[in-house]
Amino acid sequence: MAVSVDGQWVTFSPPAGAVGLIGDMTDWRKRAPIPVVDGGPVRLRLPRGAWVEYAWVDAAGEAFADPDNAQRSLNPWWPYPRAAVVGEYARHPLWQMPDATLKGTAHRLTWEGTVFPGTRRVIVYTPHGYAGGPLPVYYVQDGVAFYRTGKLGDVMDRAVQAGLTEGAALVFVEPGDRNEEYYLNPRYLDFLTEEVMPRVEGPLVQASVRGLWGASLGGLISLFLGARHPELFSRVAAHSGAFIARPGATRDGVIDTTTAGEWLLEQLRDTPPTHLTTSLDTGTLEWLTGPNRRMAGLFADLGLDHQYREYPSGHNWVTWREALPEAFLYLQGGA
């Protein structure tokens, strides 16, 4: 048996060749693997109702999938994560409903970038029956992942058909180099205002209000730009925001999301984004839980218009997909 669950205790039985366990419980590679001792099982106490992703590590340090567990997850980055559930992972009521029969319309845009090099791609998803007029417009980072894996358009369709809220325009913006574009880069605003917005607002939709939306680094750049530009943005959704970041900070030649400190928290404490309505959430099994709690705590202390939610899972699309309905309903002022 690959994994057994007894209350909150989860026992991971190692296959042949496994010397360590990694996953949400180690923030994957950010902490050392949990060692396998004399071929015996690894026993951990995890939150009740948690969805936990994991993999085994061999003697060469290479991760591999548990051959005895067929339960995959919504993980687009690696082929080896497998999942275990501590009891039952709760699903939002919108995901329990049948697919909406009245679906929105997807408009695909492509052009050669000028602010950042390369071919740029955007999907603009408008509500069913939209024929013009003002409506909220959300610019969604990591657009293809939110469109295909997160199914944010499906969330909107279900919520609208159920009468929970009005529709919006979802602008799914695909990055080029997301590390460069999303890590507190003010030039990303130039990309949005000079290249994306002119192709969306006017030709396809009329914006009543604008919002920014993203997960991890996408959540970081969304809150960073949304807080700095009240003339443009009034709403932000950030899932597991990568709030360990500082302009120009690197570690081992790459952007630093583990030791850079919480620069954005300091900035917003000094200059509160009183113009924003913000939805924040995070998994409880990831290295960004603390920074997201502190950001939400600051917003609570300042009396800012926000919600904060936690999910018993990690830094992955299971967490973010589960968070999408409440984020959408909150920002849209839904029931």
Number of C-alpha atoms within 10 A of each C-alpha: 10 15 18 15 17 10 13 15 15 21 17 22 20 24 17 10 13 21 21 22 25 23 25 22 21 17 18 21 11 11 12 12 20 16 17 18 10 7 15 13 18 17 14 13 13 20 19 15 17 22 25 25 27 24 24 28 22 14 10 8 12 11 23 20 18 24 14 13 14 11 12 15 19 17 16 11 8 9 13 17 26 23 18 22 20 21 15 11 17 12 11 13 9 18 14 8 11 8 14 16 10 13 19 21 16 17 13 12 14 11 13 12 15 13 14 17 10 13 13 18 19 25 21 26 25 26 21 17 10 15 9 12 9 12 19 19 27 23 24 29 26 23 25 18 18 24 20 11 16 21 15 22 26 19 20 30 24 23 22 21 17 12 10 15 20 17 22 28 27 26 27 27 23 19 22 16 11 13 14 15 19 24 24 23 16 15 14 20 18 14 16 15 13 13 17 21 17 12 18 20 12 11 10 17 23 16 19 11 15 20 24 26 30 26 27 23 26 29 25 26 28 29 29 24 19 27 24 17 14 15 9 14 23 20 27 29 31 28 32 31 26 26 29 22 23 18 14 12 15 15 11 6 7 11 17 19 21 16 12 17 16 19 15 21 22 13 14 19 15 9 11 18 23 15 17 20 20 27 25 24 26 31 26 22 25 20 24 22 20 14 19 27 19 14 21 22 13 17 22 14 10 14 11 17 15 18 18 20 16 18 20 21 26 27 26 23 20 22 24 27 20 19 24 23 20 20 25 21 19 18 20 17 11 15 10
